[in-house]
Amino acid sequence: MPRLLDAIDSPADLKKLSLEELPRLCQEIRDEIIEACARTGGHLGSSLGAVEINVALHYVFESPRDRIVWDVGHQAYAHKLLTGRRDSFRTIRTEGGLAGFPERDESEHDAFGVGHASTAVSAGVGMVEGKHHLGQAGRVVSVVGDGALTGGVAFEGLNQAGYLQRNFMVVLNDNEMSISPNVGALSEWFSKKFASRTYNRWRRSVKDFLRHMPKGEQAIEMVRHGIDATKALITPGILFEGMGFQYVGPVDGHDVAELVRSFGKLREIDGPVLVHAITTKGKGYHPAESDKATRGHGLSFFDVATGKPVPKKPAPKAYTDLFAEALCEQMERDPRVVAITAAMLEGTGLIKCQQRFPDRTYDVGIAEQHAVTFAAGLACEGMRPVVAIYSTFLQRAYDQIIHDVALQRLPVAFALDRGGLVGADGKTHQGAFDLSYLRLIPNLVVMAPSDENELRIALATSLHHDGPVAFRFPRGSAVGQPLEPSPEAAEIGKARVLRRPPGKPDLLIVAAGTTVQAALAAAETLAGQGIEAAVVDARFVKPLDEETICGLAAQARRVVTVEENALAGGFGSACLEAFEKAGLVEQGISVRRLGIPDAFITHGDAAKQRAELGIDAAGIARVGRELVGERTAGRSAG
């Protein structure tokens, strides 16, 4: 039997199907998502849980005239399949293929580009107002997960939408999880009373029973009216009703026919309405549904039959795991050390800390701003908080880093996971800016460890220092060095000279973070070509070891700086500032800065991207040869 999915190249094709055919289509979409994620990795659980919501919205609404805005985009794989991207779907998250998140440049049906959570309501309210001012036709629907409601910006959007009272629909996809199980008082409320699967199972049973009774449909309608009249007082509906929304639900988020009927009726309602749909993350794929930790949130290269990862070649431990283990050691030594993350217990490795130190490990939900100020409050009382957040997500708490921590010189440690290129997650998740956005903050020490031992030292340094410290480390496996058992705090602002040729060096390579390994490899290549390069592991991006770096730069007269960070305002800029201050620029030294250009780097293979950007060993060696050749040619011409 041919797949229904194969005949769908646009939402218009979807509307040709009968209501009775939609469950079969939903199963075909699930199968396609599972097969694709098994090959490329991806956000499996969230997308499986939102299949029926995707199908029902596109069946009822008229995208792209009607705007469907997805929060984060983990839920939107079915959306891609229904909007003309079926044939390329299995390229998702690969170089040159589809992005893992909705992107406006990719399709006219992607109303808003998303990668960070809690933004869909605000964007949707803006679209509603834009249509109002321009007299444009069409409705706006924002789909948010219940995890997104742990982020305050979602409530800021809801507050304004309720005040404006425009025609606007919010679909709350409630699966009781974001990446990890949701936390907080609001999550507790959502999981109680009528907002539960137990309630939905009971409701379905009652409906099935009444349908077999005389005048059953009338009885069902009477029961429904009775429930609607009271449930807003005893369910989360009272919150949304109080904010100016008409609350509808909870509804079964996996009954696609019922969703179609509900959306069809609600499309014509004036004013803001919120539909509360109960779903199961990982729905329809047992390995995901049985994964209690994340419900298959981000599986990578797995066997479809079992859900187990495809075996890989043995590799050193991941930096994330090494960081978590080092933090557990520090928490063991010092009862003042606490761990904080923002809905990323698994992603940052802090699940290990929670298992060992549950009273000192805090998951605050998708609330990075709160996480930072919460840490500041802890520090005020003598605790030593470590805030572990992805580099790209910490950007959301920039004001709090400046005003609540750095301005008050509070001893908060910021551990930035995923610093640098992240590969398949792409533009929204690249940790490309942290060295730049942190370096300019007064009182803040910024470190970039170059291997697993340096990571442990950076953590020890941050907990020893009487002030704020930030250190970043990359995604993926570490170098593989044997671990030193008891890391000691480093001297603040002191670099390491890893390679010092005898006599005067021809070239100085100054590297920050994990680019140090590539710098050392480049120096060895150059040595084989008759060029002797000194190599410095800066260790500290701020304060910079100006004495060591400028001293060697004055000898070599040729300098290459290397970082896996934006060149604008980054580590190379810090070195140039130091050279200018020391008078070396005026004396005519030659400097080349290698890093990430003024562009958003798309999804792809991170190693290939490093090569294309020239920040791998071959790229560094190439620029070193050019620099030495230019200098030599200049001297000869003079």
C-alpha positions as CSV (number, residue, x, y, z in Angstrom):
1,M,0.0,0.0,0.0
2,P,1.5,3.4,-1.0
3,R,2.2,5.8,1.8
4,L,-0.2,8.7,2.2
5,L,2.8,10.8,3.1
6,D,4.4,10.4,-0.3
7,A,1.5,12.3,-1.9
8,I,1.9,15.3,0.4
9,D,4.1,18.1,-1.0
10,S,2.2,20.9,0.7
11,P,-0.5,21.6,3.3
12,A,-2.9,21.8,0.4
13,D,-2.3,18.1,-0.3
14,L,-2.9,17.2,3.4
15,K,-6.4,18.8,3.2
16,K,-7.4,16.3,0.4
17,L,-7.3,13.4,2.9
18,S,-10.3,12.4,4.9
19,L,-10.5,12.8,8.6
20,E,-10.4,9.0,8.9
21,E,-7.1,8.8,7.0
22,L,-5.2,11.1,9.4
23,P,-4.3,8.5,12.1
24,R,-2.6,6.4,9.4
25,L,-0.7,9.5,8.1
26,C,0.4,10.3,11.7
27,Q,1.9,6.8,12.0
28,E,3.7,7.2,8.7
29,I,5.1,10.5,9.8
30,R,6.3,8.9,13.1
31,D,8.0,6.1,11.1
32,E,9.8,8.6,8.9
33,I,11.0,10.7,11.9
34,I,12.4,7.6,13.6
35,E,14.2,6.4,10.5
36,A,15.7,9.9,9.8
37,C,16.8,10.4,13.4
38,A,18.4,7.0,13.5
39,R,20.7,8.1,10.7
40,T,21.4,11.7,11.5
41,G,20.5,12.1,15.2
42,G,18.0,14.7,16.2
43,H,15.3,15.8,18.6
44,L,13.3,12.6,18.4
45,G,11.1,12.5,21.5
46,S,9.6,16.0,21.1
47,S,8.8,15.6,17.5
48,L,7.1,12.2,18.0
49,G,5.0,13.6,20.7
50,A,3.7,16.5,18.6
51,V,2.8,14.7,15.4
52,E,-1.0,14.9,15.8
53,I,-0.8,18.6,16.7
54,N,1.3,19.3,13.6
55,V,-1.2,17.4,11.3
56,A,-4.3,19.0,12.9
57,L,-2.9,22.5,12.6
58,H,-2.0,22.2,9.0
59,Y,-5.3,20.5,8.2
60,V,-7.3,23.4,9.7
61,F,-5.2,26.5,9.1
62,E,-3.8,27.9,5.8
63,S,0.0,28.2,6.1
64,P,1.8,30.4,5.2
65,R,-1.1,32.9,5.3
66,D,-1.9,31.7,8.7
67,R,1.3,31.8,10.8
68,I,2.2,28.7,12.8
69,V,5.0,29.6,15.2
70,W,6.9,26.8,16.9
71,D,8.7,27.2,20.3
72,V,12.3,26.0,20.0
73,G,11.4,23.8,17.0
74,H,12.0,20.4,18.7
75,Q,8.3,19.8,18.0
76,A,8.4,20.7,14.3
77,Y,9.8,17.7,12.4
78,A,6.4,16.7,11.2
79,H,5.8,20.3,10.2
80,K,8.8,20.0,7.8
81,L,7.5,16.8,6.4
82,L,4.1,18.4,5.6
83,T,5.5,21.6,4.0
84,G,7.4,20.4,1.0
85,R,10.5,19.0,2.6
86,R,9.7,15.3,2.6
87,D,12.2,14.3,0.0
88,S,15.1,16.1,1.8
89,F,14.0,15.2,5.3
90,R,16.7,12.6,5.8
91,T,19.3,15.2,5.3
92,I,18.2,17.0,8.5
93,R,21.1,18.4,10.6
94,T,23.7,17.3,8.0
95,E,25.9,19.6,5.9
96,G,23.9,21.2,3.1
97,G,20.7,19.6,4.4
98,L,17.7,20.7,6.3
99,A,18.3,22.6,9.6
100,G,17.2,20.9,12.8
101,F,15.0,23.9,13.7
102,P,12.6,26.1,11.7
103,E,14.4,28.7,9.6
104,R,12.7,31.5,7.7
105,D,15.3,31.1,4.8
106,E,14.4,27.4,4.5
107,S,10.7,27.6,3.8
108,E,7.9,30.2,3.6
109,H,6.0,27.9,6.1
110,D,8.7,28.6,8.8
111,A,7.1,31.7,10.2
112,F,9.8,32.3,12.8
113,G,13.4,31.0,13.3
114,V,13.8,29.4,16.7
115,G,16.5,27.6,18.6
116,H,16.0,29.0,22.1
117,A,12.9,28.3,24.1
118,S,10.0,30.4,25.3
119,T,9.9,32.8,22.4
120,A,6.9,31.7,20.4
121,V,4.2,33.6,22.3
122,S,6.1,36.9,22.0
123,A,6.8,36.4,18.3
124,G,3.2,35.4,17.7
125,V,1.8,38.4,19.4
126,G,4.1,40.6,17.3
127,M,2.8,38.9,14.1
128,V,-0.8,39.4,15.2
129,E,-0.2,43.1,15.7
130,G,1.7,43.4,12.4
131,K,-1.3,41.8,10.6
132,H,-3.6,44.2,12.4
133,H,-1.7,47.3,11.4
134,L,-1.2,46.3,7.8
135,G,-4.8,44.9,7.4
136,Q,-3.5,41.5,6.4
137,A,-5.6,38.4,6.5
138,G,-4.7,35.3,8.4
139,R,-4.5,33.9,12.0
140,V,-1.5,33.3,14.2
141,V,-1.0,30.1,16.2
142,S,1.9,29.7,18.7
143,V,2.8,26.2,19.8
144,V,4.6,26.0,23.1
145,G,5.8,23.1,25.2
146,D,5.0,23.1,28.9
147,G,8.8,23.3,29.5
148,A,8.8,26.7,27.7
149,L,6.5,28.0,30.4
150,T,9.4,27.7,32.9
151,G,10.9,30.6,31.0
152,G,9.6,34.0,32.1
153,V,9.6,35.5,28.6
154,A,6.7,33.2,27.7
155,F,4.6,34.8,30.4
156,E,5.6,38.3,29.3
157,G,4.1,37.4,25.9
158,L,1.0,35.9,27.4
159,N,0.5,39.0,29.5
160,Q,0.5,41.3,26.5
161,A,-1.6,39.0,24.4
162,G,-4.3,39.0,27.1
163,Y,-4.2,42.8,27.3
164,L,-4.4,43.4,23.6
165,Q,-7.3,40.9,23.1
166,R,-6.5,40.2,19.5
167,N,-7.5,37.0,17.7
168,F,-4.6,34.7,18.7
169,M,-4.3,31.0,19.5
170,V,-1.7,29.4,21.8
171,V,-1.5,25.6,21.8
172,L,0.1,24.3,24.9
173,N,1.8,21.0,24.2
174,D,1.9,19.5,27.7
175,N,4.1,16.4,28.0
176,E,5.4,17.1,31.5
177,M,8.9,17.5,30.2
178,S,11.2,19.9,28.4
179,I,14.5,18.0,27.9
180,S,14.6,16.7,31.5
181,P,11.4,16.4,33.6
182,N,10.0,19.8,34.2
183,V,10.6,21.5,37.6
184,G,9.0,24.2,39.6
185,A,5.7,25.1,41.2
186,L,4.0,25.7,37.8
187,S,5.0,22.3,36.6
188,E,3.6,20.8,39.8
189,W,0.3,22.5,39.1
190,F,0.2,21.3,35.5
191,S,0.7,17.7,36.6
192,K,-2.2,17.8,39.1
193,K,-6.0,17.8,38.8
194,F,-7.4,17.5,35.3
195,A,-4.2,18.2,33.5
196,S,-3.1,14.6,33.6
197,R,-3.2,11.5,31.5
198,T,-5.3,9.8,34.2
199,Y,-8.0,12.4,33.6
200,N,-7.8,11.9,29.9
201,R,-8.1,8.2,30.1
202,W,-11.1,8.5,32.5
203,R,-12.7,11.0,30.1
204,R,-12.3,8.7,27.1
205,S,-13.7,5.8,29.1
206,V,-16.8,7.8,30.1
207,K,-17.4,8.9,26.5
208,D,-17.1,5.4,25.2
209,F,-19.6,4.2,27.8
210,L,-22.1,6.9,27.1
211,R,-22.0,6.4,23.4
212,H,-23.6,3.0,23.9
213,M,-26.4,4.4,26.0
214,P,-29.7,5.9,24.7
215,K,-29.2,9.5,23.8
216,G,-25.5,9.0,24.6
217,E,-24.3,11.9,22.5
218,Q,-26.6,14.3,24.4
219,A,-25.3,12.9,27.7
220,I,-21.7,13.5,26.5
221,E,-22.6,17.1,25.6
222,M,-24.1,17.7,29.0
223,V,-21.1,16.2,30.8
224,R,-18.8,18.3,28.7
225,H,-20.7,21.5,29.5
226,G,-20.6,20.6,33.2
227,I,-16.8,20.1,33.2
228,D,-16.2,23.3,31.2
229,A,-18.2,25.3,33.7
230,T,-16.0,24.2,36.6
231,K,-12.6,23.1,35.4
232,A,-11.1,26.6,35.1
233,L,-11.4,26.9,38.8
234,I,-9.5,23.7,39.7
235,T,-7.0,23.3,36.8
236,P,-4.3,25.5,35.3
237,G,-7.0,27.1,33.3
238,I,-7.6,29.6,36.0
239,L,-4.1,31.1,35.4
240,F,-4.7,31.6,31.7
241,E,-8.3,32.8,32.2
242,G,-6.9,35.4,34.6
243,M,-4.4,36.6,32.0
244,G,-7.3,37.3,29.5
245,F,-7.3,34.0,27.5
246,Q,-10.2,31.7,26.9
247,Y,-8.9,28.3,28.2
248,V,-9.9,25.1,26.4
249,G,-8.9,21.7,27.6
250,P,-7.2,19.6,28.6
251,V,-7.7,17.8,25.3
252,D,-6.1,14.6,24.1
253,G,-3.1,15.7,22.0
254,H,-3.0,12.3,20.2
255,D,-6.6,12.2,19.0
256,V,-6.0,13.9,15.7
257,A,-9.7,14.0,14.7
258,E,-10.7,15.6,17.9
259,L,-7.9,18.2,17.5
260,V,-9.1,19.0,14.0
261,R,-12.6,19.6,15.3
262,S,-11.4,21.7,18.2
263,F,-9.0,23.8,16.1
264,G,-11.7,24.3,13.5
265,K,-14.2,25.7,16.1
266,L,-11.6,27.8,17.9
267,R,-10.3,29.3,14.7
268,E,-13.5,31.5,14.5
269,I,-13.4,32.6,18.1
270,D,-12.6,36.3,18.8
271,G,-9.8,37.1,21.2
272,P,-7.0,35.1,22.6
273,V,-7.5,31.4,23.3
274,L,-5.3,28.8,24.8
275,V,-5.7,25.1,24.0
276,H,-4.2,22.8,26.5
277,A,-3.2,19.5,24.8
278,I,-1.9,16.5,26.8
279,T,0.8,14.5,24.9
280,T,3.4,11.9,25.5
281,K,7.0,12.7,24.6
282,G,8.4,10.0,22.4
283,K,4.9,8.8,21.5
284,G,4.7,5.6,19.4
285,Y,8.3,4.5,19.8
286,H,8.8,2.3,22.9
287,P,12.6,3.0,23.4
288,A,11.8,6.7,23.6
289,E,8.7,6.4,25.8
290,S,10.6,4.1,28.2
291,D,13.5,6.5,28.5
292,K,12.5,8.1,31.8
293,A,15.4,10.6,31.7
294,T,14.6,12.5,28.5
295,R,12.0,10.4,26.6
296,G,14.4,10.2,23.6
297,H,15.0,13.9,23.4
298,G,18.2,13.9,21.4
299,L,19.2,10.4,20.2
300,S,22.1,10.0,17.8
301,F,22.8,7.2,15.4
302,F,20.7,4.4,16.9
303,D,19.3,1.1,15.9
304,V,15.6,1.5,15.1
305,A,14.6,-1.9,16.3
306,T,16.1,-1.5,19.8
307,G,16.7,2.3,20.2
308,K,20.2,1.5,21.3
309,P,23.1,3.7,20.1
310,V,25.2,2.3,17.1
311,P,28.6,1.3,18.6
312,K,31.3,3.8,17.9
313,K,35.1,3.6,18.1
314,P,36.3,4.0,21.7
315,A,37.0,7.7,22.4
316,P,38.2,9.7,25.4
317,K,35.5,10.8,27.8
318,A,33.4,13.8,26.8
319,Y,34.3,17.2,28.3
320,T,30.8,17.4,29.7
321,D,31.3,14.2,31.7
322,L,34.7,15.2,32.9
323,F,33.4,18.5,34.1
324,A,30.6,16.9,36.0
325,E,32.9,14.4,37.6
326,A,35.3,17.2,38.6
327,L,32.4,19.2,40.0
328,C,31.3,16.3,42.1
329,E,34.8,16.0,43.5
330,Q,34.7,19.7,44.5
331,M,31.2,19.3,46.0
332,E,32.6,16.4,48.1
333,R,35.5,18.5,49.4
334,D,33.5,21.7,50.1
335,P,29.9,21.8,51.3
336,R,29.6,25.4,50.1
337,V,29.8,24.3,46.5
338,V,26.4,24.1,44.7
339,A,25.5,23.3,41.1
340,I,22.9,25.1,39.1
341,T,21.6,24.6,35.6
342,A,18.6,25.7,33.5
343,A,16.6,22.6,32.4
344,M,19.8,20.9,31.2
345,L,20.7,18.3,33.9
346,E,21.6,15.7,31.3
347,G,23.0,18.1,28.8
348,T,25.5,19.7,31.2
349,G,26.2,16.4,33.1
350,L,24.8,17.8,36.3
351,I,22.5,14.7,36.6
352,K,25.6,13.1,38.2
353,C,25.7,15.9,40.8
354,Q,22.0,15.6,41.5
355,Q,22.4,11.9,42.1
356,R,25.1,12.4,44.6
357,F,24.2,15.8,46.1
358,P,20.5,16.3,45.5
359,D,20.2,19.1,48.1
360,R,22.9,21.1,46.4
361,T,22.0,20.6,42.8
362,Y,19.4,23.0,41.3
363,D,17.6,22.7,38.0
364,V,15.7,26.0,37.7
365,G,13.9,25.3,34.4
366,I,14.3,27.3,31.2
367,A,15.2,30.4,33.2
368,E,18.8,31.4,32.6
369,Q,18.3,34.9,34.0
370,H,16.9,33.5,37.2
371,A,19.7,30.9,37.4
372,V,22.4,33.7,37.4
373,T,20.7,35.9,39.9
374,F,19.8,32.9,42.1
375,A,23.5,32.1,42.1
376,A,24.3,35.7,43.0
377,G,22.0,35.4,46.0
378,L,23.6,32.1,47.1
379,A,27.1,33.8,46.8
380,C,26.0,36.7,49.0
381,E,25.4,34.2,51.8
382,G,28.8,32.5,51.5
383,M,28.0,29.6,49.1
384,R,30.2,28.9,46.0
385,P,27.7,28.4,43.1
386,V,28.7,26.9,39.8
387,V,26.3,27.8,37.0
388,A,26.5,25.3,34.2
389,I,24.8,26.5,31.0
390,Y,25.5,26.1,27.3
391,S,27.4,29.0,25.9
392,T,24.6,29.9,23.5
393,F,22.0,29.9,26.3
394,L,24.0,32.0,28.8
395,Q,23.6,34.9,26.3
396,R,20.0,35.1,27.6
397,A,21.3,36.1,31.1
398,Y,23.8,38.8,30.0
399,D,22.3,41.6,32.0
400,Q,22.3,39.4,35.1
401,I,26.0,38.5,34.6
402,I,26.9,42.2,34.5
403,H,24.7,43.7,37.1
404,D,24.0,40.9,39.6
405,V,27.3,39.2,39.6
406,A,30.3,41.1,38.1
407,L,29.3,44.5,39.4
408,Q,29.1,43.1,43.0
409,R,32.3,41.0,42.6
410,L,30.4,37.9,43.7
411,P,32.2,34.5,43.6
412,V,30.0,32.8,41.0
413,A,31.6,30.3,38.6
414,F,30.2,30.1,35.1
415,A,30.8,26.8,33.3
416,L,30.0,27.3,29.6
417,D,29.5,23.9,27.9
418,R,29.4,23.8,24.1
419,G,31.9,26.7,23.7
420,G,32.9,26.8,20.0
421,L,31.4,24.9,17.1
422,V,28.7,22.4,17.9
423,G,28.1,20.7,14.5
424,A,24.6,19.5,13.7
425,D,22.7,21.8,16.0
426,G,23.8,24.7,13.8
427,K,23.3,28.5,13.9
428,T,21.2,28.8,17.1
429,H,23.5,26.7,19.2
430,Q,27.0,27.6,18.1
431,G,29.0,28.7,21.1
432,A,30.7,31.4,18.9
433,F,30.4,34.5,21.0
434,D,31.2,33.9,24.7
435,L,34.8,35.0,24.7
436,S,33.8,38.2,23.1
437,Y,30.7,39.0,25.2
438,L,32.4,38.0,28.5
439,R,35.8,39.6,27.9
440,L,34.4,43.1,28.1
441,I,32.8,42.7,31.6
442,P,34.8,44.3,34.4
443,N,35.8,42.1,37.4
444,L,35.2,38.9,35.4
445,V,38.0,36.4,34.9
446,V,37.6,34.5,31.6
447,M,39.4,31.1,31.1
448,A,39.6,28.8,28.1
449,P,41.0,25.4,29.1
450,S,42.9,23.5,26.4
451,D,42.4,19.9,27.6
452,E,40.8,17.8,30.3
453,N,43.3,18.6,33.0
454,E,43.2,22.3,32.2
455,L,39.4,22.0,32.6
456,R,39.8,20.6,36.1
457,I,42.2,23.4,36.9
458,A,39.8,26.0,35.6
459,L,37.1,24.7,37.9
460,A,39.5,24.7,40.9
461,T,40.6,28.2,40.0
462,S,37.1,29.5,39.8
463,L,36.2,28.1,43.2
464,H,39.4,29.4,44.8
465,H,39.1,33.0,43.3
466,D,37.3,35.6,45.4
467,G,35.2,36.9,42.5
468,P,33.4,35.8,39.3
469,V,35.1,33.4,36.9
470,A,33.8,32.0,33.6
471,F,35.4,29.1,31.7
472,R,34.3,27.5,28.5
473,F,34.8,24.0,27.1
474,P,33.7,22.3,23.9
475,R,31.2,19.7,22.9
476,G,32.6,16.2,22.3
477,S,35.5,14.1,23.4
478,A,38.5,15.4,25.3
479,V,42.1,15.0,24.3
480,G,42.7,11.7,26.2
481,Q,45.3,12.8,28.7
482,P,45.6,11.0,32.0
483,L,43.9,13.0,34.7
484,E,45.8,14.6,37.5
485,P,44.2,13.5,40.7
486,S,44.2,16.8,42.6
487,P,44.0,19.9,40.4
488,E,45.3,23.0,42.0
489,A,44.2,26.6,41.2
490,A,46.2,28.4,38.6
491,E,47.8,31.8,39.1
492,I,45.3,34.3,37.7
493,G,46.4,35.7,34.4
494,K,49.4,33.4,33.8
495,A,49.8,31.7,30.4
496,R,51.7,28.5,29.6
497,V,54.5,28.4,27.1
498,L,54.2,24.9,25.6
499,R,56.8,25.2,22.9
500,R,59.9,27.4,23.0
501,P,62.5,26.9,20.2
502,P,66.1,27.4,21.0
503,G,67.1,31.0,20.2
504,K,64.8,33.5,18.6
505,P,61.5,32.0,17.2
506,D,60.5,32.7,13.7
507,L,56.8,32.8,14.6
508,L,54.6,33.0,17.7
509,I,51.3,31.1,17.8
510,V,49.1,32.1,20.7
511,A,46.0,29.9,21.1
512,A,43.0,29.9,23.4
513,G,41.2,26.8,24.5
514,T,41.1,23.6,22.5
515,T,42.7,25.3,19.5
516,V,46.0,24.8,21.5
517,Q,46.2,21.2,20.2
518,A,46.0,22.3,16.6
519,A,48.5,25.0,17.3
520,L,51.0,22.5,18.6
521,A,50.4,20.2,15.6
522,A,50.9,23.2,13.3
523,A,54.2,24.1,15.0
524,E,55.5,20.6,14.5
525,T,54.6,20.7,10.8
526,L,56.3,24.1,10.4
527,A,59.5,22.8,12.2
528,G,59.7,20.1,9.5
529,Q,59.7,23.0,7.0
530,G,62.5,24.9,8.7
531,I,60.2,27.4,10.6
532,E,60.5,27.4,14.3
533,A,57.4,28.5,16.1
534,A,56.8,29.2,19.8
535,V,53.4,28.1,21.1
536,V,51.6,29.7,24.0
537,D,48.5,28.4,25.7
538,A,46.9,31.6,26.8
539,R,44.8,29.8,29.5
540,F,43.3,33.2,30.5
541,V,41.5,35.3,27.9
542,K,41.1,37.9,30.7
543,P,43.3,39.0,32.3
544,L,45.7,38.3,29.5
545,D,49.3,37.4,30.3
546,E,50.6,40.4,28.5
547,E,54.2,40.0,29.8
548,T,54.6,36.5,28.4
549,I,52.7,37.0,25.1
550,C,54.1,40.5,24.3
551,G,57.7,39.4,25.2
552,L,57.6,36.5,22.8
553,A,55.8,38.6,20.2
554,A,58.6,41.1,20.4
555,Q,61.1,38.4,19.6
556,A,59.3,36.6,16.8
557,R,57.8,39.8,15.2
558,R,55.2,37.5,13.5
559,V,52.2,36.4,15.5
560,V,49.2,34.1,14.8
561,T,46.3,34.1,17.2
562,V,43.9,31.2,17.2
563,E,40.4,30.9,18.8
564,E,37.2,29.0,18.2
565,N,35.2,32.2,18.8
566,A,34.1,35.2,16.9
567,L,37.0,37.3,15.7
568,A,35.1,40.5,16.6
569,G,36.1,41.4,20.1
570,G,37.5,38.0,20.9
571,F,40.8,36.6,22.0
572,G,42.7,37.8,19.0
573,S,41.4,41.3,19.6
574,A,42.6,41.1,23.2
575,C,46.1,40.2,21.9
576,L,46.1,43.1,19.5
577,E,45.1,45.5,22.3
578,A,48.0,44.2,24.3
579,F,50.4,44.6,21.4
580,E,49.2,48.2,20.8
581,K,49.6,49.0,24.5
582,A,53.1,47.6,24.5
583,G,54.1,49.6,21.4
584,L,54.6,46.5,19.3
585,V,52.0,47.6,16.6
586,E,53.9,50.9,16.2
587,Q,57.1,48.9,15.8
588,G,55.6,47.0,12.9
589,I,55.0,43.4,14.1
590,S,52.8,41.3,11.8
591,V,49.7,39.7,13.2
592,R,47.1,37.3,11.8
593,R,44.0,36.4,13.7
594,L,42.3,33.1,13.1
595,G,38.8,32.4,14.3
596,I,35.1,32.6,13.4
597,P,34.2,35.3,10.9
598,D,31.4,37.8,11.2
599,A,28.7,35.3,10.1
600,F,26.4,32.7,11.6
601,I,27.8,29.2,11.0
602,T,25.2,26.8,9.8
603,H,24.9,23.1,10.8
604,G,27.4,20.6,9.5
605,D,30.4,18.5,10.5
606,A,32.4,20.6,13.1
607,A,35.8,19.2,12.1
608,K,35.2,20.1,8.4
609,Q,34.0,23.5,9.5
610,R,37.2,24.1,11.5
611,A,39.2,23.2,8.4
612,E,37.2,25.6,6.2
613,L,37.7,28.3,8.7
614,G,41.4,27.7,8.9
615,I,41.6,27.0,12.6
616,D,42.8,23.4,12.3
617,A,46.5,22.4,12.2
618,A,46.8,22.7,8.5
619,G,45.2,26.1,8.4
620,I,47.4,27.5,11.2
621,A,50.5,26.1,9.5
622,R,49.5,27.6,6.2
623,V,49.0,31.1,7.7
624,G,52.3,30.7,9.6
625,R,54.2,30.0,6.3
626,E,52.5,33.0,4.6
627,L,53.4,35.3,7.5
628,V,57.1,34.2,7.6
629,G,57.3,34.4,3.8
630,E,55.8,37.9,3.7
631,R,58.1,39.1,6.4
632,T,61.2,37.6,4.7
633,A,60.1,39.1,1.4
634,G,59.6,42.5,2.9
635,R,63.1,42.4,4.5
636,S,64.6,41.4,1.2
637,A,62.8,44.2,-0.7
638,G,64.0,46.7,1.9
